[in-house]
Amino acid sequence: MVALLVGLIFTAAGLFAVLPMDWALQWGPEVIQFLKGGLPVLAFFIGFLAMVIGIADIKDRIEARKEEAEEAAQTQE
């Protein structure tokens, strides 16, 4: 319940900041400028994280194949 109330308050504050009305803060252009500058950085970090996860996945698969080969060698003996 508290999370819902906090979410509503922050949503209202965000709308108040960017609405193009006389009674609002009218930060719309600044928000757009922030998003234009922040999206390339965010894309870089997401891409880097995806590469790290991909490399870790490949290493895990190689390790699993080694373990399966060891188990197969032990069962044949």
N, C-alpha and C positions, 0 to 999 in steps of 0.2 A: 504494500500500500504506500509506503514511504517512497519507494522507487518510482511509482506512478506519479506521485505528487511532485517529486523533484524533476521528473521528465517533463511534466506539464509546465512547470515554472521555467525550465531552461528553454523549452520550445517557444513559450511566449516571449521570453527575453530575446531569443534569436530573431523571431519575427519583428519585434519592436525595433531591433537594431537595423534591419535591412529593408523594412517597408518604405516605399517612396511617398510617405505622407508627411504633412507639415508637423504633426505631433510626434513623429518617430525620429530616430537618430539618423536615418538615411545613409547608412554605411554600405549600401549595395555595391557601389563602384569599388570601394576598398576591399570588400569581400571577394569580388570577382578578381581583383588584382592579386590578392593573396592566393586564391585557387590557381590562377595562372602560374604563379611562381612555385607553388607547393606541389602541384601535380607531377612535374618531371622528377622532383626529388622523391616523392612517394613511389612513382613508377620504378625508379632506380632501386630503392630499397626492397620493393616487392619482387623485382626480377632477381636481385642478389639473393634474397631469402629462398626463392624458388630454386635457384642453382644450388645452394647449399643443401636444401632438402633433397634435390635430385641426386647429388653426389653421395649423400648419406644413404639413400635408397639403393644406389648401385653397389656401394660397399656392403650393405646388409645382404643383398642378393648373392654377392660373391661369397660372403661368409657362410650363408646358408647352403650354398652348393658344396663348399668345402666340407661342412659338417655332414651333409648327406653322403658325400663320397667316402668319408671316414667311417660312417655307419655301415655303408655297403661293404667296405673292405673288411670290417670286423665281423660282419655276419657271414662272409664267405669263408673265413678262417675256421 
